[in-house]
Amino acid sequence: MKKLVIAAMMLAATGVTAMCAVTPPIVNGEVFPDTEGNHINAHGGAIMEHDGTYYWYGEHRGEGRPGKGQRGVACYTSTDLRNWTNRGIVLSVTDEADSPIEEGCIIERPKVIYCPATGRFVMWFHNELKGQGYAAAQAGVATSDNPLGPFKLSASSRVNPGIYPLNMSEADRARNWDGVELEWWTPEWYEAINQGMLNKRDHESGQMSRDMTVFVDDDGKAYHIYSAEENLTLNIAELDSTYERHTGRYIRIFPGGHNEAPAIFKKDGTYWMITSGCTGWAPNTARLMRADSIMGTWTQLPNPCVGPDADITFGGQSTYIMPHEGGFTFMADIWNPKDLGNSRHIWLPIEFRSDGTPYIMGRERGEASGDEAWRMVWSDEFDRDGKPDPKIWSYENGFVRNHELQWYQPENANCRDGLLVIEARSENRPNPTYSADANDWRKSRKTIDYTSACVKTQGTKDMLYGRLDVRARIPVGGGSWPAIWLLGEKQPWPSCGEIDVMEYYRINGDPHILANAAWGTDKPYQAKWNSQRIPYSHFTDTDPLWAEKFHIWRMDWDEENIKLYLDGELLNIIPLSSTVNGKQGNGTNPFTSPQYLLLNLAIGGDNGGIPDPECFPMKYEIDYVRLYEPAARK
């Protein structure tokens, strides 16, 4: 595996009852074949580890509508989470009339856990009775002495009949909703839902249980989490020591929130849950919730998904969060309602921001997956207001290089609305370093006519090999010179090495986008360049609105090459076999040592061109910076 040097500790996963000993592959909607070459037909399910074997239980789906061709719950086994053997149906539908799992029923979201108290494997699932559509809304329970089954149905019913939730007030328990009819989605209706109108409706028969999961905490207690009240409210219900029955203790959370597809995990004492909205088979925006106690108060946070198709959960819907040695993996299904058995799988790693909040980074369809995938090891999403994180970013100050017109200062770099905004401003104030007899151009200027900012990770985040992604919208007005670049520290420039992931400036008056690298020669301060200069028109001819949009600049760097991309288009390949310093750098190769990142907006100078007064203030907006290493091959 390629080496990645980064000045940050990797986060370790804690607080789970069982950890996978191998790293899952990344799966991104492609066919996920079993050992016989067939797409894995195990949907809405979960993975259980037992005695070194991984068991993937899921809905066996046929073609067409729910229930049609469904044979029950399928199981696949693996020892490495990559090669899966079909072990057949472990809970079968039956031809027995009036059985809760009579053929034609709908079995969804199966989850299996092992119970140490009984030595049995317990399967919970959402069960809909034959011919009733989704009206029954029952929780099914089946058990087996063997993880490969056969599982035998022990119960199918609604949940906790005659019992009120722990967090329902006495006043709400006493309310009488008989004969009350309210129009859905009105403020009055929302208030009634919040007060428990539908919970009261189902009080005697038991609460509805549709999309669901089960969770075993690190103290051995287990919980059933399910959508109730017509999918409007989530319930968290405690299970007894057999894991086969409810104790009667449960809470309601987010009444009226319309959540389904719950998936839960625990890290460092905090409970996290990812859910979906209710839009049928169509994907929607995921929700993130957190709590310090599983039966306590839950709060909702913004969408945990970032990257391509984040607003539709990458085209999928959550099903399970798998703990493993390196952290957690988000599992989801890309539903295909015309051929449910061919619904595709998503497995993506869960990453964590500096404040501990989890997020899931999406990938473009067709992007490398499995052994060729990348694992994010650090990012800054700039999801804060005010100055960029001082633990990561520092600043250049004053007049710095290339006879540029701007005075760099921290005041011109700020985070707002999820972006790092570097702003260039037209100003007129005295140069505090001015000296009338100075030979240095930095001191010979009487005034500061422009200000801007250059932020850098020097001393905090050094990169050696891996992948860097920066999503940004650059200014293209007269005089603008935005850049994404890296420098080494072991030697003076250029023997330290310079990688220009992106520069934008004018050459003979015509704007270009550059992708470069530089290293040392035999003479001080004279560089050798490998440079690609792509006319700006190359991009605007395809998209006249190019400048109004965000774009992704990418660098892939290994021991052999540096490859620079823009929106997936390869702009330059720089072989490291050619990047050897001259005498000034003692024949070393600067690109075998770490480099730090700089983001800046320069004005004018040697290459920026003449500033256009109409373009100021000028904004360079960075959405995120992400650093990856190759996924480990197990």
N, C-alpha and C positions, 0 to 999 in steps of 0.2 A: 504494500500500500504506500502511496506517496506520503511524504512527510508534510505536516502543517505545523508551523510554529506560530503560536498566538499567545499573547500575554493576558490570558484569562483562564480561570478554572472551569473545567467542564462540570455541568450540573449532574449530580448523581440522583437516581430515583430511589425514593424511600417510601415506606408506609404502605406496602402492598403485601399480600399474603403469599404470593408465589411469583417468582421472576423467571422469565425465559432465559436460558443460558446461552442462547445464540441470538444474533441480530436478524430481525425480519428483513426481507427484501422490500424494495419500494415497488409498489404496483400502482399503475396509473391508468386503469381503464382498458388495458389491453387484455387479450385472452390470457387467462391464468390456468395453464393446463395441469392436469394430474399426471401421474406416472404413465398413464395409458394415452396421453395426448388429448384428453377431453377437457373442455372448460369446466372448472370446479363449480358444481351446482350445490352450493351451500350458502344461502343468502340470509341476511338479517340475523346472523348467528354470532358466535364467539369462539374463542380458543381457550382450552383448558390444558394445563400441563400436569401430567401424573406419571411419576416414576420414569422421567426422562423422555416420555413420548408426548407429543402435542396432538390434541384431539380438536378438530375443527368441526363443530356442529352447526348446521344451518338448514334453512328451509329447502327441501327438494321442490323445485318449481317445474311445472310443465309449461306448455305454450298457452298463451291467451290469458283469459281472466283468472283472478284468484280462485283457487280450489280446483280448477280444471287440470287434471293430470298430476296433481300433487300426491306423492306417495307417502309423505310423512317427513321425518327429520333425517337428513343425511349426515354421515360422519366420514371425515378424511383424517388420516394420521400421517405424522411426519416426525423425523428426528432432527431436522434442521430448519424448519419453517419455509423451506423452498421446494422440496420434493414431496408431493402429497399423494398418498395412496387412497383410492376410493374403498371404503370399508362397508359401503352399502347403507341401507335404511336401518336405523337403530330404534326408531319409534315409527311404527307403521299405522297408516289408516286401516280401518277394518270394514268388512262388509256386514258387520253386525248392525242390524237396524236399531235406530235410536241411541246408539253409542255416541258419546260426545265427540269421538273422532271417527265417526262413520265417513266412508269415502264421500267426498264432496264437501267436507268441512274445510276450514281454512286455518292452517297452523302457521303462526308467524313468530319471529323473534326468539327462537329457542336458545336457552342459556343453561349450561350444565355446570354444577359445582359439586365438589366432593365433600361429604360430611364426615369428619373424624369421629363424631359421637356414635354414628350408626354403621360406618364403613360402606355406606351406599352412595351412589352417584344420583344426584337429584336434578331433574330437568324441569325448568319452568318455561312456559310458553304462552303466548296469546292465542286463544282458541275461539273460533267462531263456528257455530253449529251449522250443519248441513241445511241449506235452503233458507237460512235466515240472514244472509248478507253479513253485515257487521252489527247486527242488533244484539246478539247475545253478549259480546264483550266480556268473555270469561278468561280467567287465569287457569291454565292447565298445569298439572303436576304429574310427573312420571318418574319412576325410580328403577334402578338396576344395580346389581352387585358387580357388574362389569362395565367399564367405560364404553365398550363396544355393544352393549345391550345384550338382548333386547330390553328396551325400557317398557315398563308396564304402567299404564295409566292408573293413577290412584285417585285423582280428583279433577273436576273441571267446574268452576263456579265463579260467581262474583266474589268480591273481597270484603271481608270485615262487615258482614251484615249486622245491623243493630248497634253499631259502634260509631261514636263520633270521633273525629280527629283530635289529637292532643291540643292543637293550636286553634281550635274553634271555640270562640267565646261562649259563655253561658247565654248571653243575649242572642247570639246567632243560632244557638241550638234551640232556643225557645221560639224562634220566628215561625210563623205559619204562612206557608206559600200556597195553600190550597186555593185553587181557582184563580191564581194570579197569572196573567198572561202578559208578557212584555215583548216588544219588538226587539229582535236580536241586534246586537252591536250598538244599541243606544246607550247613553250614559246611565240611564235607569237600569238597563239590563246588566251592564258591567257591574254596577253596584250590587245588584241582586246576586250575581255569580260570586262576587267577592264575599258576600255574606253567607254563601253556602246554599243557595236555592236548589241547585242540582244535587248537591251532596245530601240535602234533606229528602229530595225526591227519591233517591236511591238508598235511603237509610235502612229500610227494612230488608230489601232484597240484596243489598250489598253493592259496593261501588263497582262501576265499570272498570275493566282492565284491558286496555288495548296495547299499543306499543309499549314494550317493557324491557327491563334488564334486571339482573340480580347482582349483588355486590357483597363480598365477604370482607369485612373490615379487619384490621390487623389485631383486634382483640378477639377474633373468631366469630363475632356476631354477623349475621347475614340479613340483607334487606332486599325487598322486592320493590322496584321503582317502576311506576306504570302511569299511563295516561288514563284519566278518569273524566267523568262529567262531560261526555261527548267530546273527548280530547281537549277540553278547555283547561284542565287543571292536572298537575302532576301530584301523585301521592307517593310518599316514601313509607313503606310498611315494614316493621320488624318481623323477622321469622324466628321460630322457636329453635331449640338446639338440634332438632332433626333436620332443619332447613326445609321441611315439607309442609309446614303450617304457619299461619300468622299468629302472633301473640295478641293482636288487638291494638297494639300501639302503632299509630301512624299519624302523619302530618300531611297537610295540603300545602303546596307551594305554587306560586304564580297563578292564582285563580284567574281565569279569563285570558291567560297568556297564550293558549292554543299551541302547546308544545307536545311533540311526539319524538320517537326515536331516541330515548335517553341513553347516554353512554357516560360512565362515571369512572373516575380514578382519584387516588389520593397521593399527594406528594408533600413531604415536609409538614405533615399535620393538617394540611388544607385539602378539602374536598372540592373537586372540580367536576362539572357536568356539562356535556355538550348535547344540545338537542336540535331538533328541526322544527320549523313551522309546519302547518298542516295545509299542504297544497296537492294532495293526492299523489300521483306518481311523479309530478313535476318537481324538480329541485328548487330549493329556496335558500335563503340566508340562514346560516347556522347561528345558534345562540350559545353563549357561554355563561355559566353560573358558578358561584363559589360559596363555600360555607366553612366555618371553623368547626362546626358540629353537624353530623349528618342529619340529626333530628332537630337542628336549630334553625336559625334564620339564614335564608339564602338570598343572595343579591345577584342581579343580572348585569353582565358586562357586555361590551361590544362584540361583534362577530370575531371569532378567533381565527378565521381563515384570512390569509393574505396571498397576493399573487394572482395569476390568471384565473378567472372565473371564481374568485373568492366570494362574490355576492350570490352564487348559486352552489356553494360548497363543492366546487370543482365538478358540478354535475351530479353529485351523489347525495346520499343521506346517511347520517351516522348510524352505526350498528353496535360498535364495541370499541373500547380502548384497551389495547393489549400491553400489559407491563412486560418489560424485558430487561436484560442486563444493562443496556445502554440508555434506558429511559422508557418511553411510551410510544406506541404506534396507534394512530387513528385509523379505524377500519370503517368503510362505508360501502354502500351499494349504489351503482348507477343503474337505476331501474329501467327495464325495457318492458313496458306493459304488453306489447304485442308478442313478446317471447320472453317470459319471466325467467325461464331457465338459463337464458343467455345474458341475463343482467351481469354487468361487469363489476369488478371489485376495485376498490381504492384502498391502498395501505400507504399512509404517509407519516413520517416521524412528527412527533409533537416537540416543538422547541419552546424555550422559556426566555422571556425578556429579563432584564436586570432586576425588575421588581418581582420576579417569580411568576408573572402572568403567562399562561401557555398560549401558543399560537401554532397554526399549521400553515406551512408554506406550500402553495400549489405549484404545479409544473404544467408547461404547455403539453397538450396532447402530442404524443410521439417523441417527447423528450426522453433522453436515456433513462432507463429504469433498471431495476434489479441490480446485478453486479456492477453495471456501468453508471449507476446513479451517484449523486452527490448528497452529502449530509451537511446541513448547515451547522456551523460551530459558533458563529457569532453574527449578530446583526444589530443595527440601530435603525428602528422604524420611525424615529423622531416623533413619537407619540407623547409629547410633553409640550407645555407652553413655556416660553422664555428661552434661556440660553441652552445650547446643546450640552449634553451630559459632560460635566467637567472631568469625570473619571476617564473619559475617552478622548475628548477633543480639547486641543489647545489652539493658539492663534499665532500667526505671524503679525508683526507690527511694523508700521512705517513704510517707507519706500524700500523695496526689496531687490527686484531683479529686472532685467530686460528693458530698462528705461521706461517702465510702465508708469502711467499717469496717476494711478490710484495710490492713496495712503491706506494701508491695511490697518484695521482696528476691529476689536471684538464687537463693537456696537452694531456692526452691519450684518451680523449673523445671528438669527433668531429662529426658534421653532414655533410654528403656529399651524393649526389645522392639519396636523400630521405630516408637516413638511419642514425641512430645514431650508430656510430662505436666506440666501446671500444676496444682499441688495447693494448695488452700486449707485452712488448719489453724486450729483453735481454740487460742489461746495466751493467756498472761497474763504480761506482762512490762512493765517501765517504758518509757515513750516517751522516747527519748533527746533529743528536741527539746522536751520539755515546759517550759512557762513559765507560772507561776501567773497572771500578769497579761497573757497574750497574748490578742489579739483574733482572731488567725488560728486557725481550728478545728484546723488541723494541729498546732499547738503547745499548744492548750488542753486536749488529751486527756492524762490522766495515764498511761494504759496502752495497750498494744497488745493487743487482744483477738483479732485474727485476722491471719494472714499469708497472702500469696499472691504471684503474680508477674505481671508484664507484660513481654513480650519484644517487641522492635521492630527494624526494619531501618533505622533512621534513620542516614543517612550511608553505607549500604552497598548497598541495593537500592531504588532509586526507580523508580516505575512511572508512565508516561504513555501511556495507551491500551494496548489489548490485552485479554487475558483472564486472570483470576485464579481458580484453583480451590483450595479448602481442604476437605479431608476430615477430619471431626472428629466426636467424640462429646461432647456437652455435658452438664454436670450441670444438673438441673432442680429440685434440692431448695430448700427455703426459704432465701431470702437470696442465691441464686446469680445472678450477672450476668456471664455469659461474653460475649465479643465478638470479632469479626473486623472491623477497621476500618482506615482510612487517613487520614493527615493530610498537609497541605502544610507547607512551612517558610518560604515567602516573606513571610508576614504573620502577625500574631497571630491567635488563634482569635477568631471563626469565619471571618474573611476569608481564612484560609489554606485553607479548605475541609475538610470532613470527610465521608467515605463510610463508612457502617456497613453492611458486607456482611452482618453478622449481629449482632444483640443479642437476648438473652433476658432478660426480667424481667417483673415483675408490674405490671399497671395496674389500680388499684382492687381489688387482691387476686387478679386473674385473670392467669395466665401468658400471655405473648404472645411471638411472634418478630417482630422488627422488621427492616425494610430501608429505610435512610434516607440522605439526604444533607443537609448544612447548609452555608450560606455567610453572608457578612456583610450587615449592614444599615447604616443611618445611625448607629446607636448602638453604642458599644463593648460588646463581649461579649454582644450580643444577636444571635441567629442567626435566619435564615429556614430553615425545614425543609420538605423534601418527604419525608414519612414514610408508610410502610405498616405497620400494626400488625395482624398476623394472629394470631387467638387460637390458642393452643397446641392446643386441642381440634380445630382444623381438621386437624391432622396425626394426633393420637391417635385420632380417630374412624375414620380409615382403617386405622391400624396401632396397636393398643393397646401394642405393644412398641417404639414409636418411640424412646423414650429409651434403650433398651438397645443401639441400633444406631448405626453411623457414617453420616453424611450428608455430601453434597457441597454446599457453598455456592460460588456462582459469580458473578463479575462480568464482564460484557462492557462495555468502555469504548472509545468512539471519539469523533470530533470532534462528533458529534450527540447521543449519548445515553449514559447509564449505565444498564445493565440488570442487575438483581439477581435471582438464581435460587436456589432450594433444591430439590435433587434433580430438576432439570430444569423445575420449575414457576416461571414468571415471577412474581415478587412485586412488583416495582416498576420503572417506567421513569422516569428523570429526564432531561428534555430539557436539554441544556446551554444552549439559548437562554434558559432561565429562571434560570440559576444565576449571575447577575451581582451582584457585591458592591455595597453601598451606598457612602455617602461614606467610611466607615471603611476600605473596601478600594479606594478610588479608582476605582470602577466596573470593576474587573478581574474576570475570570472565573477562579476558583481551579482549575477543573477542566480548564484548558488548560496546567497546570504539573504537574510530577512530585509524587507523594505517596509516603510510606513506609508500611509495614504495621505494625500492632500486633495482638498476640494477648494477651488478658488475661482473668483471672477475678477480677472484683470481688465484694465482699460487701456487702449492705445499701446504705446511702447513700440518695441521692435516689430511686432507682428499684429497688433490688435486693430490697426487702421485708425482712421480719424473718427473721433466720437461724434455721434449725431445728437445734438441737444434735445431733439424731440423724443429720444428713447429713454430719457432719465426721469425718475429713478428706474433702474434696470434690475430685474429679478432673475436669479438663478435658483430653481426650486428642486430640491433633492427629496424624493419620496422615501428611499431606503438605501442602506448599504448592507450587503450580505456577503459573508465569507463562508466557504464550504471546503470540505475535504472529500476525497472519494469515499464512497460507502465501502465498509470493510467486507472483504470476501471471506466467508466462513467455510 
